[in-house]
Amino acid sequence: MQVDSPILELRSVTKTYPGVRALNNISISFKQGEVHALCGENGAGKSTLIKTCSGAIKPDSGKIIISGKEFSSLTPKLSEDNGIAVVYQEFNLVNQLSVAENVFLGRALRKGKFPASIAVDQKAMAEQAAEIFKQFDLAIDPNELICNLTVGYQQIVEIVKALSTDAKLIVMDEPSAPLTNAEVGHLYNIVKKLKEKGVTVIYISHRLDEVFELSDRITVLRDGEMIETVNTKDIDTKKLIALMVGRELTETFPPRQPCIKDQVVLEVDGLCGNGVQNISFAIKRGEILGIGGLVGAGRTETAQLIFGVRPKTTGVIRLLGKSVNYKTPEDAIKMGIALVPEDRKRQGVLLSTTIRENITMAILKRISEFFVVQRKREAEIVEKFHTDLKIKTPTIEQLAKNLSGGNQQKVVIAKWLSSEPEIIILDEPTRGIDVGAKYEIYKLINELVESGKAVIMISSEMEELMGMSDRIIVLAEGCMAGELQKSEFTQEKIMEYASKTKESAA
């Protein structure tokens, strides 16, 4: 049920940080009952815009109008009281509490008739949570502990928590990033039912297929500027990308000349442990080896074994033909292996430290003399990667938490490239990154293999896996399920292997 009158408007909103204008004179309106997508590269201003609406930040100037009421700024409580809820990328859940307790976190239902009652009504919370789940066809036990749910279902609980506030407008920031295909189906169902109920959804996603599937209108931001608002039916993917990046990307994946050498740099034989068994493959210098499979197939677990994060129980790892038996990531780094992890915010960057400190974190011993960091040497290394990777920041002393997701990912990659590895494992290297930043990372990967590095790339995006890899191995239930050469790549074949049972894969 869509109504033409706006439920939320921003008028001439501006927000500036030191050296960066995050929002510049933004005016935008959101209609009641519409799904309105916000698109743009990392750093375009999307997060700043939604934090302005949620009261997390105060704009320098401009007006916020909610259902006709005008505000110069909001607080989180004021935003919630006026019917706005935000589902952020980072979860705000307590693992040792139940689903129902998390749904009503900070708003626990009390027993008795008196507001001062301290007795929490667990039964009432479970019943109300169950009713919401039922409305959206979700089979989640409200009494289950959050820690026992998959990451995907934890994301859905975050959405249900927003629904429980009777919000008139819900902002969803990259809601599908941690979801499996089945869970994405639940998400689509939730969004469509919200629209039927007249709830406005502001939907932020780098997955353009979702944008076209769900949205009624699309607003494009670029470098803090509002570029255009269009009806979804009036634009196609190519035109949308051109609006987002300010130029036309003629190819999804940059061209690369074959550069695979005969020398095998890494070989794993019968690798077991960390939930995987009997993993065997080899990778040559100048090759991109893709690792595919469904969530839980053992892709990240295999990478952790190779990098020494988890101990192998049996099997052999050979580097340049020589059997090695390292036990820690520090040992792996010394032997020329690097791992860019899947979760950049928890495992990749230290958000409260500077870009400079993050980039040189893995090489402090190398650039120090008598336990003192050589600042000139450090500055030369950091400036090189700042320039080469086009990290958007006014200064290398900027805190990592203030960077966009794409630029944080570049910092993580720079950190590991500074260690001068021969083998680079990239686990979901472009997750949550816009199309423009993806293209830059793809170009960087190509440059790495052209310089003689070997790259192992784990990806859940089928198009990315096939577009970048020279060869793909597919895992299923912790086992090797199949291997495909470039000429054999098809989505159907990869899914056939990925869907094997443990018995048939082994």
Secondary structure, DSSP 8 states (H G I E B T S, - for coil): --EEEEEEEEEEEEEEETTEEEEEEEEEEEEET-EEEEE--TTSSHHHHHHHHHTSS--SEEEEEETTEEES---HHHHHHTTEEEE-SS----TTSBHHHHHTTTS--BSSS-TT---B-HHHHHHHHHHHHHHTT----TTSBGGGS-HHHHHHHHHHHHHTTT-SEEEEESTTTT--HHHHHHHHHHHHHHHHTT-EEEEE-S-HHHHHHH-SEEEEEETTEEEEEEEGGG--HHHHHHHHHSS--S-SS--------S-EEEEEEEEEETTEEEEEEEEETT-EEEEE--TTSSHHHHHHHHHTSS--SEEEEEETTEEE---SHHHHHHTTEEEE-S-IIIII--TTSBHHHHHTGGGTTTTEETTEE-HHHHHHHHHHHHHHTT---S-TTSBGGGS-HHHHHHHHHHHHHTT--SEEEEESTTTT--HHHHHHHHHHHHHHHHTT-EEEEE-S-HHHHHHH-SEEEEEETTEEEEEEEGGG--HHHHHHHHT--HHHH-
